[in-house]
Structure formats: structure tokens, C-alpha cells
Amino acid sequence: MLKCFRNCLRPSSPSTLLVQFVTLFPQRLEWIVHLHFGAVSSLVISGTSPACSFMNLDDCVPEPEKKEYSSVCVGREEDIKKRGRMTAVVHDREVVIFSHEGGYYAMDIRCYHSGGPLHLGDIEDFDGRTCIVCPWHKYKITLATGEGLYQSINPKDPSAKPKWCSKGIKQRTHVVAVDNGNIYVTLSTEPFKCDSDFYATGDFKVIKSSS
């Protein structure tokens, strides 16, 4: 077999090499060959059938998995209006729901930074954006988007004023809906990773049932 394979390497044409290789080895296996013959740089030889197919390796990258979650009733609208917030377990994920100035917001209950209990934090405005402030380390998280906010200053400019900047989305937010006086939460289906995912379930739980 080794001798036959060496003979396949002798032709100068990449296409001739591939044809001879497939002819000699038609087994139902997956063969991956990395070639460097001019423009031919990366090819996949699929031997799942006698007529092998060729594709670029970049086409083999799987798409992110998208999950679908049903809406879950977490309580009555009149109750959250009185208290300003409520906690719930939605599909085994802990969330906190806030009622603020006529709007409803839901996010992972544990702070992305160190797992602080956001349902015990204060709601404040920073640079025109409404945030929940983690009671542990005072991290600011926007209710609407889950962005982490911080103040930045140019150390080379002594007269510069601190500016509010965004770290990007750090806390996963979820969809809140009201129907017939009931509050419903639908978990986020966004496939990207959020820092708060680490604390969202499992050993870090702070509540055990819906409120």
C-alpha cells in the first residue's frame, strides 16, 4: 500500500494525484488531505461513496446551535408593580424581572463579574441609561441590553473628564411580555456567549423556585 501511495505522489498535476488516490483507496472512510500545489491549498476527500466529493474546509464549520424556549408565566403584573421586581426559575435558569418606569426587564439573576445577587441591587441612571447596580462590587449593568458600563479617563490628559463607556453585552437579558395581567418570560435564544452564563444555573443558584 505504501508503495502504491508513493507512486501516486509522482504526477506533477494535483488533479491527476487526486484521481489516482481515489481510485486506489475507494473505502468508505473520511480522508482529509492538506496539499500545497500552487492554488490548491486545502481539500477534503470524502470517501463515503465510490464517487468521492471535494469541498473546501471552510464549508465544514458548523453553525451555532439555536435553542427554542417556550414562554413561562412567572407572576402577576400587579405584584411586580408593587415590589418593583421578582425572581423566577425559567427552564432551570434563574432570572430577575424588574418593573421600572412603566417597562419590564429580565436578565440573569447573578452578576457577570462575580455572581453577585442583582435582585438585591439598586436601580440608577448613568449617562442617560438605566442600570442595575450589583450590591457586591457596584458593577453597572444596563437593564435594556445587559451592557456593562464603566468610566474611563485619558491618563495623559490631566484636564480630561471621565467618560462612560460600554464593555459590551455582559449580562444575558430575556424577553418579558404581559398577557391578561400575567408576566411571561422567554429565555434568550441568542447563540453568543455572555459572561453571566457561567453563574446562570447549577451550583451557583440563589433561588430554588418561582416567586
ROPALO-47178 format. One record per atom (N, C-alpha, C): x negated, z negated, y negated; atom name. Coordinates in Angstrom, 1 decimal. Atoms other than C-alpha are relative to their C-alpha. Layout:
X,Z,Y,name
X,Z,Y,CA
...
***
This chain:
X,Z,Y,name
-0.8,0.0,1.2,N
0.0,0.0,0.0,CA
-0.9,0.0,-1.3,C
0.9,0.1,1.1,N
-2.8,-0.9,-2.4,CA
-0.6,1.4,-0.3,C
0.7,-1.3,0.2,N
-4.5,2.5,-1.8,CA
1.0,1.0,-0.6,C
-1.0,-0.9,0.6,N
-1.2,4.3,-2.5,CA
0.2,-0.3,-1.5,C
-0.3,0.4,1.4,N
-0.7,2.4,-5.7,CA
-1.2,0.5,-0.9,C
1.2,-0.5,0.7,N
-4.3,3.2,-6.8,CA
0.1,1.5,-0.3,C
-0.1,-1.5,0.1,N
-3.6,6.9,-6.2,CA
1.0,0.3,-1.1,C
-1.0,-0.3,1.1,N
-0.6,6.6,-8.5,CA
-0.5,-0.1,-1.4,C
0.6,0.2,1.3,N
-2.8,5.5,-11.3,CA
-0.8,1.1,-0.5,C
0.9,-1.1,0.3,N
-4.8,8.7,-11.3,CA
0.5,1.0,-1.0,C
-0.5,-1.0,1.0,N
-2.5,11.1,-13.2,CA
-0.1,-0.4,-1.4,C
0.2,0.2,1.4,N
-3.0,11.4,-16.9,CA
1.3,-0.2,-0.7,C
-1.3,0.1,0.7,N
0.7,11.7,-17.7,CA
0.8,-1.2,0.4,C
-0.8,1.2,-0.3,N
2.7,8.5,-18.0,CA
1.3,0.3,0.8,C
-1.3,-0.3,-0.7,N
5.9,10.2,-16.8,CA
-0.3,0.3,1.5,C
0.4,-0.3,-1.4,N
4.1,11.5,-13.6,CA
-0.3,-1.3,0.7,C
0.3,1.3,-0.6,N
2.8,8.0,-12.9,CA
1.3,-0.7,0.4,C
-1.2,0.7,-0.3,N
6.3,6.5,-13.1,CA
0.8,0.7,1.1,C
-0.7,-0.7,-1.1,N
7.9,9.2,-10.9,CA
-0.6,-0.3,1.4,C
0.6,0.2,-1.3,N
5.3,8.7,-8.2,CA
0.2,-1.5,0.4,C
-0.2,1.4,-0.3,N
5.6,4.9,-8.4,CA
1.4,-0.3,0.6,C
-1.4,0.2,-0.5,N
9.4,5.0,-8.0,CA
0.2,0.6,1.4,C
-0.1,-0.7,-1.3,N
9.1,7.5,-5.1,CA
-0.6,-0.9,1.1,C
0.7,0.8,-1.1,N
6.6,5.2,-3.2,CA
0.7,-1.3,0.2,C
-0.6,1.3,-0.1,N
8.5,2.0,-3.9,CA
1.4,0.0,-0.4,C
-1.5,0.0,0.4,N
12.3,2.5,-3.8,CA
0.7,-1.2,0.4,C
-0.7,1.2,-0.5,N
13.0,-1.0,-2.6,CA
1.0,-0.5,-1.1,C
-1.0,0.6,0.9,N
16.0,-2.9,-4.2,CA
-0.6,-1.2,-0.6,C
0.6,1.1,0.7,N
13.8,-5.1,-6.4,CA
-0.1,0.3,-1.5,C
0.2,-0.2,1.5,N
13.2,-5.6,-10.1,CA
-1.5,0.1,-0.2,C
1.4,-0.2,0.4,N
9.8,-4.2,-11.2,CA
-0.1,0.1,-1.5,C
0.3,0.0,1.4,N
8.5,-4.9,-14.6,CA
-1.4,0.5,-0.2,C
1.4,-0.6,0.2,N
5.5,-2.7,-15.7,CA
-0.2,0.1,-1.5,C
0.4,0.0,1.4,N
3.8,-3.1,-19.1,CA
-1.1,1.1,-0.1,C
0.9,-1.1,0.0,N
2.0,0.2,-19.9,CA
-0.5,0.2,-1.4,C
0.6,-0.3,1.3,N
-0.3,1.3,-22.8,CA
-0.5,1.4,0.1,C
0.4,-1.4,0.1,N
-0.4,5.1,-22.8,CA
0.6,0.7,-1.2,C
-0.5,-0.6,1.2,N
0.0,6.3,-26.3,CA
1.2,-0.7,-0.5,C
-1.3,0.5,0.6,N
3.6,5.9,-27.4,CA
0.7,-0.9,1.0,C
-0.7,0.8,-1.0,N
4.6,4.3,-24.1,CA
-0.6,-1.4,0.0,C
0.5,1.3,0.1,N
4.2,0.6,-24.6,CA
0.7,-1.0,0.9,C
-0.7,1.0,-0.8,N
6.9,-1.4,-22.8,CA
1.2,0.7,0.7,C
-1.1,-0.6,-0.8,N
9.2,-0.1,-20.0,CA
0.4,-1.0,1.1,C
-0.4,0.7,-1.1,N
11.3,-1.8,-17.4,CA
0.5,1.0,1.1,C
-0.4,-0.8,-1.1,N
11.6,-0.2,-14.0,CA
1.0,-0.8,0.9,C
-1.1,0.7,-0.7,N
14.9,-1.3,-12.3,CA
0.1,0.7,1.3,C
-0.1,-0.6,-1.3,N
14.8,-0.7,-8.6,CA
1.2,-0.5,0.8,C
-1.2,0.4,-0.7,N
18.3,-1.9,-7.8,CA
0.7,1.1,0.7,C
-0.5,-1.2,-0.8,N
19.1,1.6,-6.6,CA
-1.1,1.0,0.1,C
1.1,-1.0,-0.1,N
17.1,4.6,-5.4,CA
-0.3,0.7,-1.2,C
0.2,-0.7,1.3,N
17.7,6.3,-8.7,CA
-0.3,-1.1,-1.1,C
0.3,1.1,0.9,N
15.8,3.8,-10.9,CA
0.3,0.4,-1.4,C
-0.3,-0.2,1.4,N
16.7,3.4,-14.6,CA
-1.0,-0.6,-0.8,C
1.0,0.5,0.9,N
14.5,2.8,-17.5,CA
0.6,-0.4,-1.3,C
-0.6,0.5,1.2,N
15.2,0.7,-20.6,CA
-1.1,-0.7,-0.8,C
0.9,0.7,0.8,N
13.4,-0.9,-23.5,CA
0.2,-1.5,0.2,C
-0.1,1.4,-0.3,N
12.6,-4.6,-23.0,CA
0.8,-0.7,-1.1,C
-0.8,0.6,1.1,N
14.2,-5.4,-26.4,CA
1.5,0.0,0.3,C
-1.5,-0.1,-0.3,N
17.6,-4.4,-25.0,CA
0.4,-1.1,1.0,C
-0.3,1.0,-1.0,N
17.4,-7.2,-22.4,CA
0.2,-1.4,-0.5,C
-0.2,1.3,0.6,N
17.7,-10.1,-24.8,CA
1.4,-0.4,0.0,C
-1.5,0.4,0.0,N
21.0,-12.0,-24.1,CA
0.5,-0.4,-1.3,C
-0.6,0.4,1.2,N
23.4,-12.6,-26.9,CA
0.3,-1.5,0.1,C
-0.3,1.4,-0.1,N
24.0,-16.3,-27.9,CA
1.4,-0.2,0.6,C
-1.3,0.3,-0.6,N
26.8,-17.9,-25.9,CA
1.0,-0.5,-1.1,C
-1.0,0.5,1.0,N
30.0,-18.4,-27.9,CA
1.1,-0.7,0.8,C
-1.0,0.8,-0.6,N
32.4,-21.1,-26.8,CA
1.3,0.0,-0.7,C
-1.3,0.0,0.6,N
36.1,-21.3,-27.4,CA
0.6,-1.4,0.2,C
-0.6,1.3,-0.1,N
37.8,-24.7,-28.1,CA
1.4,0.1,-0.5,C
-1.4,0.1,0.5,N
41.5,-25.5,-28.4,CA
0.0,-1.1,-1.1,C
-0.2,1.0,1.0,N
42.7,-27.5,-31.4,CA
0.5,-1.3,0.6,C
-0.4,1.3,-0.5,N
43.2,-31.2,-30.8,CA
0.6,-0.8,-1.2,C
-0.6,0.9,1.0,N
45.6,-33.5,-32.7,CA
-0.7,-1.3,0.0,C
0.7,1.2,0.1,N
43.7,-36.4,-34.0,CA
0.7,-1.1,-0.7,C
-0.7,1.1,0.7,N
46.3,-38.3,-36.0,CA
1.0,0.6,-1.0,C
-1.0,-0.4,1.0,N
48.9,-38.2,-38.7,CA
-0.6,0.1,-1.4,C
0.5,-0.3,1.4,N
48.4,-36.9,-42.2,CA
0.1,-1.2,-0.9,C
-0.2,1.2,0.9,N
49.9,-40.0,-43.8,CA
-1.0,-1.1,0.2,C
1.0,1.0,-0.3,N
47.4,-42.2,-42.0,CA
-1.3,0.3,-0.7,C
1.3,-0.4,0.5,N
44.3,-40.3,-43.1,CA
0.0,-0.1,-1.6,C
-0.1,0.1,1.4,N
45.6,-40.2,-46.7,CA
-0.1,-1.4,-0.5,C
0.1,1.4,0.4,N
45.9,-44.0,-46.8,CA
-1.4,-0.5,0.1,C
1.3,0.6,-0.3,N
42.5,-44.7,-45.3,CA
-1.2,0.9,-0.6,C
1.0,-0.9,0.5,N
40.6,-41.6,-46.6,CA
-0.9,0.6,1.0,C
0.8,-0.5,-1.1,N
39.0,-41.0,-43.2,CA
0.5,-0.5,1.3,C
-0.3,0.4,-1.3,N
39.5,-41.2,-39.5,CA
-1.1,0.5,1.0,C
1.0,-0.5,-1.0,N
37.3,-40.8,-36.4,CA
0.8,0.4,1.2,C
-0.6,-0.5,-1.2,N
38.1,-39.0,-33.2,CA
-1.0,0.6,1.0,C
0.8,-0.7,-1.0,N
36.7,-37.6,-30.0,CA
0.7,1.2,0.4,C
-0.6,-1.3,-0.2,N
37.4,-33.9,-29.7,CA
-0.8,0.8,1.0,C
0.7,-0.6,-1.1,N
36.4,-32.3,-26.4,CA
-1.3,-0.6,0.2,C
1.2,0.8,-0.3,N
33.9,-35.1,-25.8,CA
-1.0,0.1,-1.1,C
0.9,0.0,1.2,N
32.4,-34.6,-29.3,CA
0.5,-0.9,-1.0,C
-0.5,0.9,1.0,N
32.6,-37.3,-31.9,CA
-0.1,0.6,-1.3,C
-0.1,-0.5,1.3,N
33.7,-36.3,-35.3,CA
0.6,-1.0,-0.9,C
-0.7,0.8,1.1,N
34.8,-37.9,-38.6,CA
0.7,1.0,-0.9,C
-0.9,-0.9,0.9,N
37.6,-36.4,-40.7,CA
0.2,-0.8,-1.3,C
-0.2,0.6,1.3,N
37.7,-37.1,-44.4,CA
1.1,0.7,-0.8,C
-1.0,-0.5,1.0,N
40.5,-36.7,-46.9,CA
-0.5,-0.3,-1.4,C
0.6,0.2,1.4,N
39.2,-36.2,-50.4,CA
0.6,1.0,-1.0,C
-0.6,-0.8,1.1,N
41.0,-34.9,-53.5,CA
0.8,1.2,0.5,C
-0.9,-1.0,-0.5,N
43.6,-33.0,-51.5,CA
-0.5,0.9,1.1,C
0.6,-0.8,-1.1,N
41.2,-31.5,-49.0,CA
-0.3,-0.8,1.2,C
0.4,0.7,-1.2,N
40.3,-32.3,-45.4,CA
-1.3,0.6,0.5,C
1.3,-0.4,-0.5,N
36.9,-32.1,-43.9,CA
-0.4,-0.7,1.2,C
0.4,0.6,-1.2,N
35.5,-32.7,-40.5,CA
-1.5,0.4,0.3,C
1.4,-0.2,-0.4,N
31.9,-33.0,-39.2,CA
-0.4,-0.9,1.1,C
0.5,0.9,-1.0,N
29.8,-34.6,-36.5,CA
-0.2,-1.4,-0.6,C
0.0,1.4,0.6,N
30.0,-38.4,-37.0,CA
-1.4,-0.6,-0.2,C
1.3,0.6,0.2,N
26.3,-39.1,-36.6,CA
-0.9,0.9,-0.9,C
0.8,-0.7,1.0,N
23.9,-38.2,-39.4,CA
-1.1,0.8,0.7,C
1.0,-0.8,-0.6,N
21.5,-35.4,-38.6,CA
-1.4,-0.6,0.0,C
1.3,0.6,0.2,N
18.5,-37.4,-39.8,CA
-0.4,-1.0,1.1,C
0.4,1.0,-0.9,N
18.5,-40.4,-37.6,CA
1.2,-0.6,0.7,C
-1.1,0.5,-0.7,N
22.0,-40.8,-36.2,CA
0.9,-1.0,-0.7,C
-0.8,1.0,0.7,N
23.5,-42.9,-38.9,CA
1.5,0.2,0.0,C
-1.5,-0.1,-0.1,N
27.3,-43.6,-38.9,CA
0.6,0.5,-1.3,C
-0.5,-0.6,1.2,N
28.7,-41.2,-41.5,CA
1.4,-0.5,-0.4,C
-1.4,0.4,0.3,N
32.2,-42.6,-41.2,CA
0.0,-1.3,-0.8,C
0.2,1.2,0.8,N
30.8,-45.7,-42.9,CA
-0.6,0.2,-1.4,C
0.7,-0.4,1.2,N
29.2,-43.8,-45.8,CA
1.0,0.2,-1.2,C
-0.8,-0.2,1.2,N
30.4,-43.3,-49.4,CA
0.0,1.5,-0.4,C
-0.1,-1.4,0.5,N
31.6,-40.0,-50.9,CA
-0.4,0.1,-1.4,C
0.5,-0.1,1.4,N
29.8,-39.0,-54.1,CA
-0.2,1.5,-0.3,C
0.2,-1.4,0.4,N
29.3,-35.8,-56.1,CA
-1.5,0.1,-0.5,C
1.4,-0.3,0.5,N
25.7,-34.4,-56.6,CA
0.0,1.5,-0.3,C
0.2,-1.4,0.5,N
25.1,-31.3,-58.7,CA
1.3,0.8,0.2,C
-1.2,-0.7,-0.2,N
28.8,-30.5,-58.5,CA
0.5,0.2,1.4,C
-0.4,-0.2,-1.4,N
29.0,-30.7,-54.7,CA
0.3,-1.4,0.6,C
-0.4,1.3,-0.6,N
30.9,-33.4,-52.9,CA
-0.7,-0.3,1.3,C
0.8,0.3,-1.2,N
28.8,-35.2,-50.3,CA
0.4,-1.3,0.6,C
-0.1,1.3,-0.7,N
29.0,-38.0,-47.7,CA
-1.4,-0.5,0.0,C
1.4,0.6,0.1,N
26.0,-40.3,-48.2,CA
-0.1,-0.9,1.2,C
0.3,0.8,-1.2,N
24.6,-41.8,-45.0,CA
-0.3,-1.4,-0.4,C
0.3,1.4,0.4,N
24.6,-45.6,-45.2,CA
-1.3,-0.5,0.5,C
1.3,0.5,-0.5,N
21.3,-45.9,-43.3,CA
-1.1,0.4,-1.0,C
1.1,-0.5,0.7,N
18.9,-43.7,-45.3,CA
0.4,0.8,-1.2,C
-0.5,-0.6,1.2,N
21.1,-42.3,-48.1,CA
-0.2,1.5,0.0,C
0.0,-1.5,-0.1,N
20.9,-38.7,-46.9,CA
1.3,0.5,-0.5,C
-1.2,-0.6,0.6,N
23.3,-36.5,-48.8,CA
0.4,1.3,0.8,C
-0.5,-1.2,-0.8,N
25.5,-34.0,-46.8,CA
1.2,0.5,-0.6,C
-1.2,-0.5,0.6,N
28.0,-31.7,-48.3,CA
1.2,0.0,1.0,C
-1.2,0.0,-0.8,N
31.5,-32.1,-47.0,CA
0.4,1.4,0.5,C
-0.5,-1.4,-0.2,N
32.3,-28.4,-47.2,CA
-0.8,0.8,1.0,C
0.9,-0.8,-0.8,N
29.3,-26.9,-45.5,CA
-1.0,-0.7,1.0,C
0.9,0.7,-0.8,N
27.2,-29.6,-43.9,CA
-1.5,0.2,-0.4,C
1.3,-0.2,0.5,N
24.2,-28.8,-46.0,CA
-0.7,-1.4,-0.4,C
0.7,1.1,0.4,N
21.5,-31.4,-46.6,CA
-0.5,0.2,-1.4,C
0.5,-0.2,1.3,N
20.8,-31.9,-50.3,CA
-1.1,-1.0,-0.3,C
1.1,0.8,0.4,N
17.6,-33.3,-51.9,CA
-0.4,0.4,-1.4,C
0.6,-0.3,1.3,N
15.9,-33.5,-55.3,CA
-1.4,0.4,0.1,C
1.3,-0.6,0.0,N
12.8,-31.5,-55.9,CA
-0.6,0.1,-1.4,C
0.7,-0.1,1.3,N
10.2,-31.5,-58.7,CA
-1.3,0.6,0.1,C
1.3,-0.6,-0.1,N
7.2,-29.5,-59.5,CA
-1.1,-1.0,-0.4,C
1.0,1.0,0.3,N
4.2,-31.9,-59.3,CA
-1.0,0.5,-1.1,C
1.0,-0.6,0.9,N
2.1,-29.5,-61.5,CA
0.6,0.0,-1.4,C
-0.7,0.0,1.3,N
4.6,-29.8,-64.4,CA
0.6,-1.4,-0.3,C
-0.5,1.4,0.3,N
4.9,-33.4,-65.7,CA
1.3,0.0,-0.8,C
-1.3,0.0,0.8,N
7.8,-32.4,-68.0,CA
1.2,0.5,0.8,C
-1.1,-0.6,-0.7,N
9.8,-30.8,-65.3,CA
1.0,-1.0,0.5,C
-1.1,0.9,-0.5,N
13.2,-32.3,-64.3,CA
0.3,0.3,1.4,C
-0.4,-0.2,-1.4,N
14.2,-32.9,-60.7,CA
1.2,1.0,0.1,C
-1.1,-0.9,-0.3,N
16.4,-30.2,-59.3,CA
0.6,-0.2,1.4,C
-0.6,0.2,-1.3,N
18.9,-30.4,-56.5,CA
-0.2,1.3,0.8,C
0.3,-1.1,-0.9,N
18.0,-28.2,-53.6,CA
0.7,-0.2,1.4,C
-0.6,0.1,-1.3,N
19.5,-27.4,-50.2,CA
-1.0,0.2,1.1,C
0.8,-0.1,-1.2,N
17.8,-27.9,-46.8,CA
0.6,1.0,0.9,C
-0.7,-0.9,-1.0,N
20.3,-25.5,-45.2,CA
1.0,-0.9,0.7,C
-1.1,0.7,-0.8,N
23.1,-26.5,-42.8,CA
-0.7,-0.9,1.0,C
0.6,1.0,-0.8,N
22.0,-29.7,-41.1,CA
1.1,-0.7,0.9,C
-1.0,0.8,-0.7,N
25.3,-31.3,-40.1,CA
1.1,1.1,0.4,C
-1.0,-1.0,-0.4,N
27.8,-29.3,-38.0,CA
1.4,-0.4,-0.5,C
-1.3,0.2,0.5,N
31.2,-29.0,-39.6,CA
1.0,0.6,0.9,C
-1.0,-0.5,-0.9,N
34.5,-28.3,-37.9,CA
1.3,0.3,-0.8,C
-1.2,-0.5,0.7,N
37.9,-26.8,-38.8,CA
1.1,-1.0,0.1,C
-1.1,1.0,0.1,N
40.7,-29.1,-40.0,CA
1.3,0.8,-0.4,C
-1.3,-0.7,0.3,N
44.4,-27.9,-40.0,CA
1.1,-1.1,0.0,C
-1.2,0.9,0.0,N
47.7,-29.7,-40.8,CA
1.2,0.8,0.4,C
-1.3,-0.7,-0.4,N
50.9,-28.8,-39.0,CA
1.0,-1.1,0.3,C
-1.1,0.9,-0.2,N
54.1,-30.7,-39.2,CA
-0.4,-1.5,-0.2,C
0.4,1.4,0.3,N
52.4,-33.8,-40.6,CA
-1.1,-0.5,0.9,C
1.1,0.3,-1.0,N
49.7,-33.8,-37.8,CA
-1.3,0.6,-0.5,C
1.3,-0.5,0.3,N
46.0,-33.4,-38.3,CA
-0.6,0.6,1.3,C
0.6,-0.7,-1.2,N
44.3,-30.9,-35.9,CA
-1.5,0.3,-0.4,C
1.4,-0.4,0.2,N
40.6,-30.4,-35.5,CA
-0.4,1.0,1.1,C
0.5,-1.0,-0.9,N
39.0,-27.3,-33.9,CA
-1.5,0.0,-0.1,C
1.5,0.0,0.1,N
35.3,-27.6,-33.0,CA
-0.6,1.3,-0.4,C
0.8,-1.2,0.4,N
32.8,-25.2,-34.5,CA
-0.4,0.8,1.2,C
0.4,-1.0,-1.0,N
32.1,-22.1,-32.4,CA
-1.3,0.7,-0.4,C
1.2,-0.7,0.5,N
29.0,-21.1,-34.4,CA
-1.1,-0.2,1.0,C
1.0,0.1,-1.0,N
26.2,-20.4,-31.9,CA
-1.4,-0.6,-0.5,C
1.3,0.5,0.5,N
23.3,-21.6,-34.2,CA
-0.1,-1.5,0.3,C
0.3,1.4,-0.2,N
21.7,-24.9,-33.7,CA
0.0,-0.8,-1.3,C
0.1,0.9,1.2,N
22.3,-27.8,-36.1,CA
-0.7,-1.3,0.5,C
0.7,1.2,-0.3,N
20.2,-30.9,-36.3,CA
0.9,-1.1,0.5,C
-0.9,1.1,-0.4,N
23.3,-33.1,-35.8,CA
0.4,0.2,1.5,C
-0.4,-0.2,-1.4,N
23.9,-31.6,-32.3,CA
-0.7,-1.0,0.9,C
0.7,1.0,-0.9,N
21.3,-34.0,-30.9,CA
0.7,-1.3,0.1,C
-0.6,1.3,0.0,N
23.4,-37.0,-31.8,CA
1.5,0.1,0.3,C
-1.5,-0.2,-0.1,N
26.9,-35.5,-31.2,CA
0.7,-0.6,1.2,C
-0.6,0.5,-1.2,N
27.5,-36.6,-27.7,CA
-0.9,-0.8,0.8,C
0.9,0.7,-0.9,N
26.1,-38.6,-24.8,CA
-0.3,-1.4,-0.3,C
0.4,1.4,0.2,N
24.2,-41.8,-25.2,CA
0.1,-0.5,-1.4,C
-0.1,0.4,1.4,N
24.5,-41.8,-29.0,CA
1.4,-0.2,-0.5,C
-1.4,0.2,0.5,N
28.3,-42.2,-29.1,CA
0.2,-1.3,-0.7,C
-0.3,1.2,0.7,N
29.6,-44.7,-31.5,CA
1.5,-0.4,0.1,C
-1.4,0.2,-0.2,N
33.3,-44.4,-30.7,CA
0.3,0.5,1.4,C
-0.4,-0.3,-1.4,N
35.0,-44.2,-27.3,CA
1.3,0.7,0.2,C
-1.4,-0.6,-0.1,N
38.5,-42.9,-28.1,CA
0.4,0.4,-1.3,C
-0.5,-0.5,1.2,N
40.5,-41.2,-30.7,CA
0.6,-1.1,-0.9,C
-0.6,1.0,0.9,N
41.6,-43.2,-33.8,CA
1.3,0.5,-0.5,C
***
